[in-house]
Amino acid sequence: MFRESPRTPTTDGTMLAAEQVAAILPPTPLLPLQIGEVSLWAKAESLQPIGAFKIRGAWYRLNSLSAEERRRGVVAVSSGNHAQGVAWAARRLGIAATIVMPVDAPQVKLDATRALGAEVVLYNRPGGVDRDAVANALCDERGAVFVHAYADPWIIEGQGSAGIEITQQMGRQPSRIVVCCGGGGLAAGLALACPDSVIVPVEPEGWDDMARSLASGEIEGVGPNPPATACDALQTPQTSPVNFAVLHGRAEPGEVASEAEIRAAQRFAFRNLGLVVEPGGAAALAAALSGRIRLDEHMVVMITGSNVDPLQFARTISTDD
C-alpha cells in the first residue's frame, strides 16, 4: 500500500506548479471543438513531449525533491504515461528512475519509457500482484522516493497546472471541465486550480470506482472482476484518500464511457481535430459526444494522451463500429 504524504494539495500549489511547468514547457493548445450546435474547447494535452498530461505532475514532483532525495532516486508505478513523465523529468534533472510497469502494458509505452533512460521492473497485473507493494519494496531497498501516479500532493498540484493554463488561455475559468479519470490526480488538480468550474470525471465502463465513490461518499474499489478495457491509462483499482478529499462534494459523480463510445471519440478527434488520441485519453471526449453531458460554449474537454499502438489506432480510425 502507498504511504501517503501528510501534506495537503492546495490551489496555491497549482499556481506554483504552473510557474515551474511554464518555465520548461510551452502551453498546449486550446482547440475550438464543435459538437452538434455547440462550440466549446478541447485542451490538447496529447501534444505534450511525452504525449500525455502526466509530464506536468512528474516535472513538478521531481523538481521539488531535495538534493538528498534526488541523489537517492525515484520509483514510480504506471502502465506508461506517468512512467514516461517521470522518466522524462528524471533524465532532465539527472535522477535515477525505476518504473514498475505491468507486463501487459502497451509495448509502445514500455519502449518509450526505456528509451528515456528509466529502469523498468515488470509485474503481472492479472495475477493480483500489489503494484504499490512492489514499488515500496524497491524504495526500502534503495532508499528511493516513491512518486505515485495520483496519490501525491505534488503530482495533483502539477496536474492542476493545466487548469491554470486553461484559465489564462480563456481569460476566465471554464464553466465545466470534462476530464478522463483513473485515480483522480488530474481531476483533483483541476478542481483546485479552477474552483469555479464544475468538474466532470469520466471513466471506462466497469472501472467507475470514482463515480461510485463520489455518489456514496465513501471510497469504493472497482470490484473483483472488472471488464477488459482498452483504456490502460485509466485502470486504477480505486482512488486514494487525498484525491477523494479534494473531489468529494466538489466534483459531479461523473460519467461512464463505453468501449465503442471511446473508439468513436478517437475517430472524431482524428477526423475533426487532427489528433492521435489513445483510448484512455479519449474518454472525456466520448462522454461529451454521447449527449449525456450538458454542453456550453465556456466548457473544456480534456484530451489527455496520444500513446497508442499504431496498428491498433489504424484499425480504430479505419473501421466504424
C-alpha positions in Angstrom: 0.0 0.0 0.0 1.2 3.5 -0.8 2.3 5.6 2.2 0.6 8.9 1.6 2.3 12.2 2.4 0.6 14.2 5.2 0.9 17.3 3.0 -2.4 18.7 1.6 -2.5 19.8 -2.1 -3.7 23.4 -2.5 -4.8 26.0 -5.1 -1.6 28.0 -4.3 0.4 24.8 -5.1 -1.2 24.5 -8.5 -0.2 28.1 -9.2 3.4 27.4 -8.2 3.4 24.2 -10.3 2.1 26.2 -13.3 5.0 28.6 -13.0 7.5 25.7 -12.9 5.9 23.9 -15.8 5.7 27.1 -17.9 9.4 27.6 -17.3 10.2 24.4 -19.2 7.2 23.6 -21.4 5.1 25.7 -23.8 1.3 25.7 -23.2 -0.7 23.0 -25.0 -3.3 24.4 -27.4 -6.9 25.0 -26.5 -8.7 24.0 -29.7 -12.2 25.0 -30.8 -14.4 22.0 -30.7 -17.8 21.8 -32.4 -20.2 19.2 -31.1 -23.6 19.5 -32.7 -24.7 23.1 -32.4 -22.4 23.9 -29.5 -18.9 25.4 -29.9 -16.7 24.6 -27.0 -13.0 23.9 -26.3 -10.6 20.9 -26.2 -7.4 21.0 -24.2 -4.9 19.0 -26.3 -2.6 17.5 -23.6 -1.9 14.7 -26.1 0.6 17.1 -27.7 2.9 17.2 -24.7 6.5 16.0 -25.3 5.7 12.6 -23.8 2.2 12.5 -25.4 0.3 13.0 -22.1 -0.5 15.4 -19.3 1.5 13.3 -16.9 4.6 15.3 -17.7 3.2 18.2 -15.6 2.9 16.3 -12.3 6.1 14.4 -12.8 8.1 17.5 -13.5 6.7 19.4 -10.5 7.2 16.5 -8.2 10.8 15.7 -9.2 11.8 19.4 -9.4 10.5 19.7 -5.8 12.8 17.0 -4.4 15.6 17.9 -2.1 19.2 17.4 -3.2 19.4 14.3 -0.9 16.2 12.9 -2.3 17.4 13.4 -5.9 20.6 11.5 -5.0 18.6 8.5 -3.8 16.5 8.3 -7.0 12.8 7.7 -7.5 10.4 4.8 -8.1 7.0 5.0 -9.8 4.2 2.7 -10.8 2.5 3.2 -14.2 1.1 1.5 -17.3 3.0 4.0 -19.4 2.1 7.7 -19.3 3.2 8.5 -15.8 6.1 6.3 -16.4 7.2 8.4 -19.3 6.6 11.7 -17.4 8.8 10.5 -14.5 11.5 9.2 -16.9 11.5 12.4 -18.9 11.8 14.6 -15.8 14.4 12.3 -14.2 16.6 12.5 -17.3 16.4 16.3 -17.4 17.3 16.5 -13.7 19.9 13.7 -13.6 17.9 11.5 -11.3 17.8 7.7 -11.4 14.3 6.4 -12.1 12.8 3.0 -11.8 9.3 2.3 -13.1 7.1 -0.6 -12.0 5.0 -1.5 -15.1 2.5 -4.3 -15.9 3.7 -7.0 -18.3 0.6 -6.3 -20.4 1.4 -2.5 -20.7 1.3 -1.3 -24.4 4.6 -2.1 -26.0 4.8 1.5 -27.3 4.8 2.7 -23.7 7.3 0.2 -22.4 9.7 1.1 -25.3 9.3 4.8 -24.8 9.9 4.6 -21.0 13.1 2.6 -21.5 14.2 5.0 -24.3 14.0 7.8 -21.8 16.6 6.0 -19.6 14.4 4.6 -16.9 14.8 1.1 -15.5 11.6 -0.9 -15.9 10.5 -3.6 -13.4 7.6 -5.7 -14.7 4.8 -7.2 -12.6 1.8 -9.4 -13.6 -1.4 -7.3 -13.3 -3.8 -10.2 -14.0 -2.1 -12.2 -11.2 -3.3 -9.9 -8.5 0.1 -8.5 -7.5 0.0 -5.4 -5.4 2.0 -3.0 -7.6 2.4 -0.5 -4.8 3.9 -3.2 -2.6 6.5 -3.9 -5.3 7.3 -0.2 -5.5 7.5 0.1 -1.7 9.9 -2.8 -1.5 12.2 -1.2 -4.1 12.0 2.1 -2.2 13.0 0.4 1.0 15.8 -1.5 -0.7 17.3 1.5 -2.5 16.2 4.4 -0.2 14.3 5.9 -3.2 11.3 8.3 -3.2 8.0 6.8 -4.3 6.4 9.1 -6.9 2.9 7.9 -7.0 0.9 8.4 -10.2 -2.1 10.2 -8.4 -2.0 9.9 -4.6 0.7 12.5 -4.2 0.0 16.2 -3.4 2.8 17.5 -5.7 1.5 15.3 -8.5 -2.0 16.6 -8.0 -0.8 20.2 -8.0 1.3 19.6 -11.0 -1.6 18.2 -13.0 -3.6 21.2 -11.8 -1.2 23.4 -13.7 -3.3 22.5 -16.8 -6.2 24.3 -15.2 -4.2 27.5 -14.5 -3.1 27.4 -18.2 -6.7 27.0 -19.4 -7.8 29.9 -17.4 -5.0 32.1 -18.8 -5.9 31.0 -22.3 -9.7 31.6 -21.9 -9.4 34.7 -19.8 -11.8 33.0 -17.3 -12.3 29.7 -15.6 -14.3 27.2 -17.6 -17.9 26.6 -16.7 -17.3 22.8 -16.7 -14.2 20.7 -17.3 -14.9 17.1 -18.6 -11.8 15.0 -17.6 -10.6 11.5 -18.2 -10.3 9.9 -14.7 -8.3 6.9 -13.4 -7.0 7.6 -9.9 -8.2 11.2 -10.0 -4.9 13.1 -10.0 -5.9 15.3 -12.9 -9.5 15.7 -11.8 -8.3 16.8 -8.3 -5.7 19.1 -9.7 -8.2 20.8 -11.9 -10.7 21.1 -9.0 -8.1 23.0 -7.0 -6.9 25.1 -10.0 -10.4 26.1 -11.2 -12.6 26.3 -8.1 -15.4 28.0 -10.0 -15.6 25.2 -12.6 -17.8 22.1 -12.4 -15.5 19.0 -12.6 -17.0 16.1 -14.5 -14.8 12.9 -14.2 -15.2 10.2 -17.0 -14.2 6.6 -16.5 -14.4 3.5 -18.7 -17.3 1.2 -18.3 -16.8 -1.2 -15.4 -14.0 1.0 -14.0 -16.2 3.6 -12.5 -14.9 3.5 -8.9 -14.6 7.2 -8.7 -18.2 7.8 -9.8 -19.5 5.4 -7.2 -17.2 6.8 -4.5 -18.4 10.3 -5.2 -22.0 9.2 -5.2 -21.8 7.2 -2.0 -19.5 9.5 -0.1 -17.0 6.6 0.6 -14.0 5.3 -1.3 -15.1 2.2 -3.3 -13.0 -0.1 -5.5 -13.6 -1.4 -8.9 -14.7 -4.8 -7.8 -13.2 -8.3 -8.1 -13.7 -8.9 -11.9 -13.6 -5.6 -13.8 -14.1 -6.0 -17.6 -11.3 -5.7 -20.1 -10.8 -2.2 -21.4 -8.5 -0.6 -24.0 -8.1 2.3 -21.5 -4.9 1.0 -19.9 -4.2 4.6 -18.6 -7.4 4.5 -16.5 -7.2 1.1 -14.9 -6.8 2.0 -11.3 -8.3 -0.2 -8.6 -9.6 2.7 -6.5 -8.9 6.4 -5.8 -6.9 7.4 -2.7 -7.9 9.5 0.4 -6.0 12.6 -0.8 -7.8 12.7 -4.2 -11.1 11.8 -2.7 -10.8 14.6 -0.1 -10.4 17.1 -2.9 -13.2 15.8 -5.1 -15.8 14.7 -2.6 -18.6 17.4 -2.5 -16.8 19.3 -5.2 -17.0 17.2 -8.4 -20.0 15.6 -10.1 -20.2 11.8 -9.7 -19.2 11.8 -13.4 -19.9 9.7 -16.4 -19.0 6.3 -17.8 -18.0 5.8 -21.4 -18.3 2.5 -23.2 -15.5 1.0 -25.3 -17.5 1.7 -28.5 -18.0 5.4 -27.5 -14.3 5.7 -26.8 -13.4 4.3 -30.2 -15.8 6.7 -31.8 -14.2 9.6 -29.9 -10.8 8.6 -31.2 -12.1 8.7 -34.7 -13.8 12.0 -34.1 -10.6 13.6 -32.7 -8.5 12.3 -35.6 -11.0 13.4 -38.3 -12.1 16.8 -36.8 -9.1 17.9 -34.7 -6.2 16.1 -36.4 -5.2 14.5 -33.1 -4.0 11.0 -32.4 -5.6 10.0 -29.1 -5.2 6.8 -27.1 -8.3 5.2 -25.7 -7.8 6.4 -22.1 -7.1 9.9 -23.5 -10.4 10.0 -25.4 -12.8 9.0 -22.5 -13.8 12.6 -21.7 -14.5 13.4 -25.4 -16.5 10.2 -25.6 -18.8 11.4 -22.8 -19.1 14.9 -24.4 -20.1 13.3 -27.7 -22.6 10.9 -26.1 -25.3 13.5 -25.4 -25.4 12.7 -21.7 -23.5 15.8 -20.7 -24.9 19.3 -21.0 -22.7 21.3 -23.3 -22.0 25.1 -23.3 -19.5 27.4 -25.0 -17.4 28.0 -21.9 -16.7 24.4 -21.1 -13.5 22.4 -21.8 -12.9 18.8 -22.7 -9.6 17.3 -21.7 -7.8 15.2 -24.3 -5.2 13.6 -22.2 -2.9 11.2 -24.1 -1.7 10.0 -27.5 0.4 7.0 -26.7 -1.4 4.3 -28.7 -0.1 1.3 -30.6 0.0 2.4 -34.3 -1.7 -0.7 -35.7 -4.4 -0.6 -33.1 -5.0 3.1 -33.8 -5.1 2.4 -37.6 -7.8 -0.3 -37.1 -9.8 2.0 -34.8 -9.9 5.0 -37.2 -10.5 3.0 -40.3 -13.5 1.0 -39.1 -16.7 2.4 -37.7 -18.4 0.3 -35.0 
